[in-house]
Amino acid sequence: GDRLPDQPVESRLGLDLGFAIGFADFFELDAYLPMIAYQEGFDPTTNTSTPAFALGDFVLTPKFRIAGSKKGGGFLSMLLPLVMPTGKATPGGFVGERNFAFRPTLALSVGSRVVWALNIGAVIREIDNDPNFKNGHDFTMSTGFEFGLIPDTSFLLLDFYAQTPFTDFFASPSDVPFEAMLGYRHRFRKVYAMLGAGM
């Protein structure tokens, strides 16, 4: 056929489920589950079509606000996400953790109508000795802007993300995945819907 054996994913539609609850003015607990609702491609490891549906890793994140307020100006928070490898339950994800992982992150945000954010963190995981699978502790960073189109309702998002192993800190371009994403988020009462594209 026309499919290349090194193209496990040709097209993909993602669906993310999230829930958050605040227990005090300084503490919030988030639950997040990414899913692949539909995808097409060819899996070179099995010589079969890529499964159309796949789960991602479930993430439970306690958030502690250190300083500032979400109501305007700026704030500094500590995020302590625990990643559970639920993506292993279904084939076809191609990404995700092989074991439990911990991702402590320091998050800074400044602005009100236009918000700039910077996240700096790490991925702490069990070291895997499989020579065919690179898996160590990573440094992560992301930055981006949120533009409020309609106050508390409609937002335009522009985000950039990079990750590199601590053992090869930004030394090898092949080990530094970089992503850029443009998205739109809309609020329907207490529910947010988001549409985005990245590269």
LUMKE-632145 format. One record per residue: residue in three letters; x, y, z of N, C-alpha, C, O in turn. Coordinates in steps of 0.2 Angstrom, whole numbers, plus 5000, padded with zeros to 4 digits. Last residue first. Layout:
REM residues N
AlaXYZXYZXYZXYZ/...
This chain:
REM residues 199
Met501351055083501851025079502451015083502950995080/Gly499451055085500151065087500651035082500451005077/Ala497851125089498351095084499051105086499251165088/Gly496251125097496951145096497351105091497051045089/Leu494951165108495151135101495851165099495951225100/Met494051125122494651155119494751125112494651065112/Ala492851175134492951135128493551165125493651235125/Tyr492451165152492851195146492851145141492951085142/Val491051205162491351155158491751185153491451235149/Lys490151285169490751255173491151205169491551175172/Arg489751365155489551365162490151345166490651375167/Phe490851335144490051325145489851315152489951255154/Arg492151415138491851395144491151395143490751445141/His493451365126492851405127492451375134492451315135/Arg495051395118494651365124494051405125494051465125/Tyr496151345105495551395107495151355113494951295112/Gly497851345102497251315103496751365105496851425106/Leu499451285096498951345096498251315097498051265094/Met501051235101500251215100499851285100500051335104/Ala502551145099502151215099501451195097501251155093/Glu503851055106503151055103502951125103503051165108/Phe505250955105505051025106504351025102504250995097/Pro506350835113505750845109505450915111505450945116/Val507850795112507550855115506850865111506850905106/Asp508650705107508350685113507950745116507850745122/Ser509150765095508650705094508350685101507750655101/Pro510050855100509350875097508850825097508250835097/Ser510950845114510750805108510150825105509650815109/Ala511050925125511650915121511450885114511850895109/Phe510150955135510050995129510650985124510751025120/Phe510950855145510550915145510650955139511150995138/Asp510950715148511250735141510850805140510550815135/Thr510450685160511150655158511450685152512050675151/Phe509250735160509750775164510450745162510950785163/Pro508450755144508650705149509150745153509550785151/Thr507150875140507750845139508050805145507850815151/Gln505850955132506050915137506650885136506850865130/Ala504651095129505351055128505451015134505251025139/Tyr503351195122503551145127504251105125504351095119/Phe502251325120502851295118503151255124503151265130/Asp500651395116501051365120501751325117501651305111/Leu499351495115499951485112500451455117500651495121/Leu497551515115498151485118498751475113498651455108/Leu496151615118496651595113497251575116497551615120/Phe494551595126495251605126495651585120495451525118/Ser493051645134493351625127494051645127494251705129/Thr492651675147492251635143492651605137492651545136/Asp493251775155492951715158492651665154492251625156/Pro492951895142493151885149492851825152492151815152/Ile493451845126492851865130492951845137493151785139/Leu494851825125494451855120493751885122493551945121/Gly496351825133495651825134495251865129495251925128/Phe497651725128497351785127496551785128496251745125/Glu499051665135498351655135498051715134498051765138/Phe500651595131500251655132499451625131499351585128/Gly502051505137501551515133501151575135501251605140/Thr503151365141502951435141502451455136502451415131/Ser504051235149503551255145503351335146503451355152/Met505151105153504951175153504451195148504451165142/Thr505950975161505450995157505351075158505451095163/Phe507150845162507050915164506550935159506550925153/Asp507050675168507050725163506950795166506650805171/His507850515171507550575173507550635168508150645165/Gly507550395158507850415163507450475166506950495164/Asn507450295145507050305150507450325156507650285160/Lys507450225129507750275133507250295139506750325137/Phe507550065124507050115127507450155132507650145137/Asn508449965122507949985116507550045118507150065114/Pro508949925133509349965129509049985123509250035120/Asp508149935149508049915142508449955137508350015136/Asn508249985162508849965159508749935152509249905149/Asp507450125168507350065164507950045161508250085157/Ile507150205183507650195177507550125174507550075178/Glu505650275188506150225188506550215182506250215177/Arg505750455187505450395186505950335187506550355188/Ile505250625187505650575191505350505190504750495192/Val505450765178505050695177505550645181506050635179/Ala505250935183505650875181505150815181504650815183/Gly505051105178504951045182505450995180505950995176/Ile504251255175504951225175504851165180504651175186/Asn503251365166503251305170503951275169504251265164/Leu502551515164503151485163503151425168503051435174/Ala501351625155501551575160502151545158502351535153/Trp500451775153501051735152501251685157501151705163/Val498851835148499251795153499851765150499851725145/Val497851965146498351925143498851895148499151935152/Arg497051995157496751985151497251945146497051905142/Ser498251965167497551955168497151945161496951885160/Gly499851915173499351945169498651935170498551895175/Val500851775175500851845176500351875171500351855165/Ser501451625183500951655179500851735180500851755186/Leu502351485186502351555187501851585181501851565176/Ala502651335194502251365189502251445191501951455196/Leu503651195195503551265198503251305193503551305187/Thr503351025198503351075193503251145197502851145201/Pro503650845198503650915202503750965197504250965193/Arg503150715194503350765190503250835193502750875192/Phe503450535194503250595198503550655194504150655192/Ala502750385188503150435188502950495192502350505193/Phe502550205186502350265189502950315189503450305189/Asn503050145170502950135177502650205180502650255176/Arg503050195157503050125158502950105165502650045166/Glu502150335151502650305156502550225156501950205155/Gly501950385134501750375141502250345145502750315142/Val501550335117501950375122501650365129501150325129/Phe500850235110501550245108501950295112502550305112/Gly499550195109499750255112500350285110500450335108/Gly499350065105499250115101499350185103499250235099/Pro498449955118499049975113498850035108498250055108/Thr498049995134497749985127498349995123498750045124/Ala498649995146498049955146497849945139497549895137/Lys499650095147499850025145499249975144499349925141/Gly499050205151499150205144499350135142499250115136/Thr499250215165498650175162498650175155498250135152/Pro500350235175500350215168499750175165499850115163/Met500050395183499950325183499950295176499550315172/Val500950525190500750495183500650415184501150385186/Leu500650655200500850585200500550555194499950555193/Pro501250825201500850775198501150705199501750695199/Leu501250945210501550885212501150825208500850785212/Leu501651125208501251065206501650995207502250995206/Met501651275216501951215216501451155214500951145217/Ser501551445210501251385212501751325212502151325208/Leu501251615210501751565209501451505213501251505218/Phe500451745200500451695206501051645204501151635199/Gly499951915196500351855195500251805201500051835207/Gly498552005191499252015193499651945191499751935186/Gly497151905196497451955193498151965195498351935200/Lys496551805203496151855201496451905197496151955195/Lys497451715208497251695201496751755199496651755193/Ser498851785217498151765217497951755209498251795205/Gly500251755227499851785222499151765222498951725227/Ala501151605231501051675232500651695226500551665221/Ile500851465231501351485235501251565237501351585242/Arg499651345230499851415228500251445233500151445239/Phe499751185225499851225231500051295228500551305225/Lys498951045218499251105217499251155223498651165226/Pro499050875214498950925220499350985218499850985216/Thr498550775201498950835203498750875209498250915208/Leu498550635192498250665198498750715201499350695203/Val498350565177498750605181498350635186497850665185/Phe498450425166498050455171498550495176498950475178/Asp499050415150499150405157498750445161498650505160/Gly497750365137498450395140498550385147498150345150/Leu497050235127497050275133497750305134498250285132/Ala496450225110496950215115496950265121496750315120/Phe495850165095495750195101496250175106496550125106/Ala496350105083495950165083495850205089495850265089/Pro497950025082497250025085496950095085497350145086/Thr498750025066498750055073498050055075497550075072/Ser498849875057498549945057498549965065498449925069/Thr500349785058499649785058499449855058499849905060/Asn501649745062501449745055500749745054500449705050/Thr502149775075501649715074501449705067501149655065/Thr502949875073503149825078502749765077502949705079/Pro502349975065502949935062503149875067503449825065/Asp500750005063501249995068501749945066501649885064/Phe500050135054500350075053500850065059501350095059/Gly498550235055499250225054499350155054498950105053/Glu497350335064497450295058498250295057498550345059/Gln496250365078496850375074496950325069496650265069/Tyr495150435091495250395084495950415081496150465081/Ala495450465104494750445102494750415095494350365094/Ile496550445115496550445108495850425106495750365106/Met496450535131496250485127496350495119496350555117/Pro497050585147497050595140496850535136496950475138/Leu496450635162496550575158496450595150495950605148/Tyr496650705178496650715170496850655167497250615169/Ala496250805192496250735189496250745181495750785179/Asp496850915205496650905198496650825196497150795198/Leu496551005218496650945216496350935209495750935208/Glu497251145227496751125222497051055220497651035220/Phe497451275239497551205237496951185232496451205233/Phe497151405243497851395241497951325239498551305237/Asp495851415247496051465243496751455240496951485235/Ala495351245247495451305250495751355245495851335239/Phe494951145238494851135245494951195249494651205255/Gly494351135221494751175226494551165233493951165235/Ile494551015209494151045214494551075219495151055220/Ala494350965192494750995197494251025202493651035201/Phe494550855178494150875184494650905189495150885190/Gly494550805161494850835166494350855172493750875170/Leu494950715146494550725152494850755158495350725160/Asp495250735129495550745136494950755141494550795140/Leu495550665114495050685118495250685126495450625128/Gly496150675097496250665104495650695108495350745106/Leu496450605082495950645086496050625093495850575095/Arg497650585069497450575076496950625079497050685078/Ser498550505056498150555059497850535065497750475067/Glu499650425056499550465051499050525052499150575050/Val500750335066500150375067500150425061500650465060/Pro501850255062501350225066500750265067500150245068/Gln502750255049502250305051501750275055501150255052/Asp503650175044503950205050503450265051503550315055/Pro503150115033503250065039503450105045503350085050/Leu501950205024502650195026502650155032502350175037/Arg500650165013500850185020501550165021501850115018/Asp500150125001500550185001500850205008501150255008/Gly500449945000500050005000500450065000501050064999/
